[in-house]
Amino acid sequence: MTDSPHLSEVVTLYDSNIRDPVATLRAIADEIETGKYGEIGCIALCLIGDTMEVFAAGPDSEGPSAALLLHAGFMRLSGYIEQHGK
């Protein structure tokens, strides 16, 4: 038994539900506004719904920069899958 008066503690494991894209995007936008990621030159977003759409925004958001970001995201995701399975 510990000396703590609390038998259990509830903690937040994540700030938003990744299965809710709208809430997740709002949380990311809030983090950008607070400066969490520093100065943003380019963002890229790929959506798959009835069609696939690719968006880029920012002062440096020309096609090659957006393609580089999307490819880097692909590499990070595929590396994680390779290391951790499924």
Residue frames as a rotation matrix with the C-alpha (Angstrom) as fourth column:
MET 1
0.578 0.816 0.000 0.00
0.816 -0.578 0.000 0.00
0.000 0.000 -1.000 0.00
THR 2
-0.388 -0.701 0.598 1.28
0.668 -0.661 -0.342 3.45
0.635 0.267 0.725 -0.86
ASP 3
-0.612 0.099 -0.785 0.97
0.634 -0.532 -0.561 6.60
-0.472 -0.841 0.263 1.21
SER 4
-0.963 0.255 0.083 -0.98
-0.123 -0.695 0.708 8.27
0.239 0.672 0.701 -1.60
PRO 5
-0.544 0.829 0.134 -4.61
-0.289 -0.035 -0.957 9.09
-0.788 -0.559 0.259 -0.77
HIS 6
0.180 0.591 -0.787 -5.58
-0.960 -0.071 -0.273 8.26
-0.217 0.804 0.554 -4.39
LEU 7
0.132 -0.070 0.989 -6.18
-0.105 0.991 0.085 4.65
-0.986 -0.115 0.124 -5.33
SER 8
0.020 -0.125 0.992 -6.32
0.936 0.351 0.026 5.39
-0.351 0.928 0.124 -9.04
GLU 9
-0.263 -0.157 -0.952 -5.70
-0.087 -0.979 0.185 8.26
-0.961 0.132 0.244 -11.40
VAL 10
0.596 0.481 0.643 -7.30
0.646 0.189 -0.740 9.07
-0.478 0.856 -0.198 -14.74
VAL 11
-0.303 -0.732 -0.611 -4.94
-0.016 -0.637 0.771 10.47
-0.953 0.243 0.181 -17.35
THR 12
0.735 0.476 -0.484 -5.46
-0.444 -0.202 -0.873 11.60
-0.513 0.856 0.063 -20.93
LEU 13
0.177 -0.669 0.722 -3.68
0.454 0.707 0.543 9.27
-0.873 0.232 0.429 -23.33
TYR 14
-0.612 -0.327 0.720 -4.20
0.791 -0.260 0.554 11.47
0.006 0.908 0.418 -26.41
ASP 15
-0.807 0.224 -0.546 -5.56
-0.044 -0.945 -0.323 14.91
-0.589 -0.237 0.773 -27.23
SER 16
-0.080 0.807 -0.585 -7.90
-0.943 -0.251 -0.218 13.89
-0.323 0.534 0.782 -30.02
ASN 17
0.262 0.288 0.921 -9.46
-0.039 0.957 -0.288 10.79
-0.964 0.039 0.262 -31.50
ILE 18
-0.685 -0.628 -0.370 -7.58
-0.384 -0.120 0.915 9.88
-0.619 0.769 -0.159 -34.68
ARG 19
-0.661 0.533 0.528 -10.74
0.718 0.655 0.237 8.18
-0.220 0.536 -0.815 -35.92
ASP 20
0.569 0.782 -0.255 -12.38
0.667 -0.620 -0.413 11.63
-0.481 0.064 -0.874 -36.02
PRO 21
-0.154 -0.757 0.635 -10.55
0.977 -0.211 -0.014 13.44
0.145 0.619 0.772 -38.84
VAL 22
0.399 0.352 0.847 -12.30
0.322 -0.918 0.230 16.77
0.859 0.181 -0.480 -38.28
ALA 23
0.999 -0.023 0.030 -11.37
-0.036 -0.304 0.952 16.93
-0.013 -0.952 -0.305 -34.60
THR 24
0.397 -0.913 0.089 -7.84
0.767 0.384 0.514 15.76
-0.504 -0.135 0.853 -35.36
LEU 25
-0.076 -0.402 0.912 -7.33
0.855 -0.497 -0.149 18.43
0.514 0.769 0.381 -38.02
ARG 26
0.709 0.370 0.601 -8.66
0.024 -0.864 0.503 21.09
0.705 -0.342 -0.621 -35.64
ALA 27
0.891 -0.429 -0.146 -6.24
0.223 0.134 0.965 19.91
-0.395 -0.893 0.215 -32.94
ILE 28
0.045 -0.904 0.424 -3.34
0.977 0.129 0.171 20.06
-0.210 0.407 0.889 -35.41
ALA 29
0.174 0.085 0.981 -4.41
0.530 -0.848 -0.020 23.57
0.830 0.524 -0.192 -36.50
ASP 30
0.967 0.188 0.171 -4.47
-0.050 -0.519 0.853 24.66
0.249 -0.834 -0.493 -32.84
GLU 31
0.570 -0.820 -0.055 -0.96
0.562 0.340 0.754 23.26
-0.600 -0.460 0.654 -32.36
ILE 32
-0.058 -0.552 0.832 0.26
0.946 -0.295 -0.130 25.13
0.317 0.779 0.540 -35.45
GLU 33
0.537 0.364 0.761 -1.23
0.198 -0.931 0.305 28.36
0.820 -0.013 -0.572 -34.09
THR 34
0.985 -0.174 -0.008 0.56
-0.024 -0.183 0.983 27.91
-0.172 -0.968 -0.184 -30.76
GLY 35
0.459 -0.858 -0.229 3.88
-0.863 -0.370 -0.344 27.47
0.210 0.356 -0.910 -32.58
LYS 36
0.634 -0.174 0.753 4.41
-0.340 0.812 0.474 23.83
-0.694 -0.557 0.456 -31.62
TYR 37
0.614 -0.343 0.711 5.92
0.683 0.682 -0.261 23.05
-0.395 0.646 0.653 -35.05
GLY 38
-0.444 -0.786 -0.430 7.81
0.437 -0.609 0.662 26.31
-0.782 0.106 0.614 -35.57
GLU 39
-0.226 0.320 -0.920 7.38
-0.672 -0.735 -0.091 28.30
-0.705 0.598 0.381 -38.75
ILE 40
0.112 0.386 0.916 5.33
0.387 0.831 -0.398 26.34
-0.915 0.399 -0.056 -41.29
GLY 41
-0.622 -0.381 -0.684 6.42
-0.467 -0.521 0.714 26.68
-0.629 0.764 0.146 -44.91
CYS 42
-0.456 0.455 -0.765 4.28
-0.717 0.321 0.618 23.95
0.527 0.831 0.180 -46.42
ILE 43
-0.381 0.394 0.837 1.63
-0.492 0.680 -0.544 21.45
-0.783 -0.618 -0.065 -45.44
ALA 44
-0.657 0.232 -0.717 0.30
-0.614 0.387 0.688 18.59
0.437 0.893 -0.112 -47.55
LEU 45
-0.385 0.643 0.662 -2.88
-0.552 0.415 -0.724 16.65
-0.740 -0.643 0.195 -46.98
CYS 46
-0.835 0.165 -0.525 -4.23
-0.370 0.538 0.757 13.64
0.407 0.827 -0.388 -48.81
LEU 47
-0.341 0.812 0.473 -7.91
-0.704 0.113 -0.702 12.74
-0.623 -0.572 0.533 -48.38
ILE 48
-0.946 0.175 -0.272 -9.62
-0.072 0.706 0.705 9.62
0.315 0.686 -0.655 -49.58
GLY 49
-0.404 0.903 0.150 -13.40
-0.431 -0.043 -0.901 9.76
-0.807 -0.428 0.406 -49.68
ASP 50
0.690 0.644 0.331 -15.53
0.080 0.387 -0.919 9.28
-0.720 0.660 0.215 -52.77
THR 51
0.806 -0.561 0.190 -12.46
0.179 -0.076 -0.981 10.56
0.564 0.825 0.039 -54.64
MET 52
0.230 -0.808 -0.543 -8.85
0.948 0.058 0.314 11.14
-0.222 -0.587 0.779 -53.67
GLU 53
0.866 0.028 0.500 -7.87
0.167 -0.957 -0.236 14.77
0.472 0.287 -0.834 -53.15
VAL 54
0.021 -0.907 -0.421 -4.43
0.998 0.043 -0.043 16.22
0.057 -0.419 0.906 -52.42
PHE 55
0.906 0.292 0.307 -4.05
0.258 -0.955 0.144 19.68
0.335 -0.051 -0.941 -50.91
ALA 56
-0.187 -0.944 -0.272 -1.03
0.953 -0.108 -0.283 21.84
0.237 -0.312 0.920 -50.21
ALA 57
0.843 0.434 0.318 -0.89
0.335 -0.886 0.321 25.15
0.421 -0.165 -0.892 -48.37
GLY 58
0.520 -0.663 -0.539 1.71
0.502 -0.273 0.821 27.58
-0.691 -0.697 0.191 -47.15
PRO 59
0.595 -0.309 -0.742 4.17
-0.532 -0.844 -0.075 30.02
-0.603 0.439 -0.667 -48.68
ASP 60
-0.479 -0.826 -0.298 6.37
-0.823 0.305 0.479 27.17
-0.304 0.475 -0.826 -49.99
SER 61
-0.056 0.594 0.802 3.55
-0.241 0.772 -0.588 24.89
-0.969 -0.227 0.100 -51.14
GLU 62
-0.003 0.016 -1.000 4.49
-0.999 -0.050 0.002 24.35
-0.050 0.999 0.016 -54.76
GLY 63
0.748 0.470 -0.469 4.04
-0.560 0.826 -0.066 20.85
0.357 0.312 0.881 -56.18
PRO 64
0.061 -0.784 -0.618 7.52
-0.038 0.617 -0.786 19.47
0.997 0.071 0.008 -55.46
SER 65
-0.725 -0.313 0.614 7.39
-0.574 -0.217 -0.789 20.52
0.380 -0.925 -0.023 -51.79
ALA 66
0.196 0.879 0.434 3.98
-0.965 0.252 -0.075 18.91
-0.175 -0.404 0.898 -51.31
ALA 67
0.690 0.008 -0.723 5.18
-0.350 0.879 -0.324 15.75
0.633 0.477 0.610 -53.08
LEU 68
-0.400 -0.908 -0.123 8.25
-0.208 0.221 -0.953 15.63
0.893 -0.356 -0.277 -50.82
LEU 69
-0.543 0.260 0.799 6.09
-0.840 -0.154 -0.520 15.92
-0.013 -0.953 0.302 -47.69
LEU 70
0.573 0.820 -0.014 3.67
-0.819 0.571 -0.062 13.24
-0.043 0.047 0.998 -48.86
HIS 71
0.438 -0.493 -0.752 6.55
-0.169 0.776 -0.607 10.91
0.883 0.393 0.256 -49.74
ALA 72
-0.657 -0.680 0.326 8.23
-0.415 -0.035 -0.909 11.55
0.630 -0.732 -0.260 -46.37
GLY 73
-0.114 0.719 0.686 4.93
-0.970 0.068 -0.232 10.70
-0.213 -0.692 0.690 -44.68
PHE 74
0.758 0.345 -0.553 4.71
-0.529 0.822 -0.213 7.52
0.381 0.454 0.805 -46.70
MET 75
-0.063 -0.888 -0.455 8.26
-0.141 0.459 -0.877 6.56
0.988 0.009 -0.154 -45.68
ARG 76
-0.677 -0.152 0.720 7.55
-0.700 -0.168 -0.694 7.22
0.226 -0.974 0.007 -42.00
LEU 77
0.293 0.890 0.348 4.32
-0.925 0.356 -0.131 5.20
-0.241 -0.284 0.928 -42.09
SER 78
0.736 -0.026 -0.676 5.81
-0.336 0.853 -0.399 2.29
0.587 0.522 0.619 -44.03
GLY 79
-0.380 -0.924 -0.043 8.86
-0.322 0.176 -0.930 2.25
0.867 -0.340 -0.365 -41.73
TYR 80
-0.426 0.319 0.846 6.62
-0.897 -0.027 -0.441 2.04
-0.118 -0.947 0.298 -38.68
ILE 81
0.681 0.729 -0.070 4.62
-0.728 0.665 -0.163 -0.81
-0.072 0.162 0.984 -40.24
GLU 82
0.386 -0.627 -0.677 7.82
-0.262 0.629 -0.732 -2.62
0.885 0.460 0.078 -41.18
GLN 83
-0.637 -0.714 0.290 9.19
-0.428 0.014 -0.904 -2.34
0.642 -0.700 -0.314 -37.63
HIS 84
-0.707 0.404 0.580 5.98
-0.617 0.048 -0.786 -3.08
-0.345 -0.913 0.215 -35.75
GLY 85
-0.837 0.425 0.345 3.93
0.505 0.842 0.189 -5.27
-0.210 0.333 -0.919 -38.09
LYS 86
0.013 0.968 0.252 0.36
0.999 -0.003 -0.041 -4.66
-0.039 0.253 -0.967 -39.20
